[in-house]
């Protein structure tokens, strides 16, 4: 069955919507501020570790010991000459990794949540503010 012109136009216009997100590898993308939010909802203290992955490789790990039922917010200065493409995390023997979304030429302010709450395993989530709170 041949495709009509309408079918081709519809398919070509909706395909980009389903193509997914890419990494921060565009030279025009820029992180203005990066915030890491550590959440310990467990009944005992845990050590949270995280590291930035850039176009040049993984950076140094940062460790933070959180008391039971506590939260800590860390502001991280992104490298000036490298693009941050992912965040690596570790808590309670679990390893986590989250690729940052690409917003092309916009300055963005990602917030990365590393949470170990009621679930069996910790999670890593991303929320990005494209207006950077303005």
C-alpha positions as CSV (number, residue, x, y, z in Angstrom):
1,X,0.0,0.0,0.0
2,X,1.6,3.3,-1.1
3,X,2.0,6.2,1.3
4,X,0.1,9.4,0.7
5,X,1.8,12.8,0.9
6,X,-0.1,13.4,4.1
7,X,1.3,10.2,5.6
8,X,4.9,11.2,4.7
9,X,4.4,14.7,6.1
10,X,2.9,13.4,9.3
11,X,5.6,10.8,9.8
12,X,8.4,13.3,9.1
13,X,7.0,16.0,11.5
14,X,6.4,13.6,14.4
15,X,9.7,11.6,14.2
16,X,11.8,14.3,15.9
17,X,9.4,14.2,18.9
18,X,10.3,10.5,19.5
19,X,14.0,10.7,18.8
20,X,15.1,11.0,22.5
21,X,17.6,13.2,24.3
22,X,21.2,13.5,23.5
23,X,24.2,14.2,25.7
24,X,25.8,17.6,26.4
25,X,28.3,17.3,23.6
26,X,27.2,20.4,21.6
27,X,29.8,23.2,21.8
28,X,26.9,25.7,22.3
29,X,25.3,24.1,25.4
30,X,26.3,25.6,28.7
31,X,25.7,24.9,32.4
32,X,25.3,28.1,34.4
33,X,24.8,26.4,37.8
34,X,24.8,22.7,38.9
35,X,23.2,21.6,42.1
36,X,23.5,18.1,43.6
37,X,20.8,17.3,46.2
38,X,21.4,14.3,48.4
39,X,18.4,12.8,50.3
40,X,18.7,10.2,53.0
41,X,15.3,8.9,54.0
42,X,16.6,5.8,55.6
43,X,16.8,5.2,59.4
44,X,20.6,5.1,59.4
45,X,23.4,7.3,58.1
46,X,24.9,6.7,54.7
47,X,27.9,8.1,52.7
48,X,27.0,9.6,49.4
49,X,29.6,10.0,46.7
50,X,29.3,11.7,43.3
51,X,31.6,12.8,40.5
52,X,31.1,14.8,37.3
53,X,31.8,13.1,33.9
54,X,33.0,15.6,31.4
55,X,34.2,15.4,27.8
56,X,37.7,14.9,29.2
57,X,36.7,12.0,31.6
58,X,35.4,11.5,35.1
59,X,36.4,14.2,37.7
60,X,37.3,13.6,41.3
61,X,34.7,12.0,43.7
62,X,33.1,14.1,46.4
63,X,31.9,12.3,49.6
64,X,29.2,13.5,52.0
65,X,28.0,11.6,55.1
66,X,24.3,12.2,55.8
67,X,22.5,11.4,59.0
68,X,19.3,9.4,59.0
69,X,16.3,11.3,57.6
70,X,18.4,14.2,56.3
71,X,19.1,16.2,53.1
72,X,22.1,18.2,51.8
73,X,22.3,20.6,48.9
74,X,25.7,21.1,47.2
75,X,26.4,23.7,44.6
76,X,29.1,22.5,42.2
77,X,31.0,24.9,39.9
78,X,31.0,23.3,36.4
79,X,34.4,23.2,34.6
80,X,34.9,26.2,32.4
81,X,36.6,24.4,29.4
82,X,34.8,21.1,29.5
83,X,31.2,20.0,29.0
84,X,29.6,18.0,31.8
85,X,27.8,15.0,30.2
86,X,26.8,12.9,33.2
87,X,26.8,12.5,36.9
88,X,28.0,9.4,38.7
89,X,26.8,8.5,42.2
90,X,27.3,5.9,44.8
91,X,25.4,5.1,48.1
92,X,25.1,2.0,50.2
93,X,27.0,-0.1,47.6
94,X,24.9,0.9,44.7
95,X,26.3,2.8,41.7
96,X,24.3,5.3,39.7
97,X,24.7,7.3,36.5
98,X,22.6,10.0,34.9
99,X,23.3,11.6,31.6
100,X,22.5,15.3,31.4
101,X,19.9,16.4,28.9
102,X,20.9,18.7,26.0
103,X,19.2,22.0,25.7
104,X,21.4,23.2,22.9
105,X,22.2,26.9,23.0
106,X,20.4,27.7,26.3
107,X,22.1,28.2,29.6
108,X,20.7,25.6,32.0
109,X,20.8,25.0,35.7
110,X,20.4,21.2,36.3
111,X,19.5,19.8,39.7
112,X,20.6,16.2,40.3
113,X,18.8,14.3,43.1
114,X,20.5,11.3,44.6
115,X,17.9,9.8,46.8
116,X,17.8,6.8,49.1
117,X,14.4,6.9,50.7
118,X,11.7,4.2,51.1
119,X,12.7,2.2,48.0
120,X,15.0,-0.8,48.1
121,X,17.6,1.0,46.0
122,X,18.8,4.6,45.7
123,X,17.7,6.6,42.7
124,X,19.3,9.4,40.7
125,X,16.9,12.0,39.1
126,X,17.4,15.1,37.1
127,X,15.4,18.4,37.0
128,X,16.6,21.2,34.7
129,X,15.7,24.8,35.0
130,X,16.2,26.4,31.6
131,X,15.5,29.9,33.0
132,X,17.9,29.4,36.0
133,X,15.4,30.7,38.5
134,X,14.9,34.1,36.7
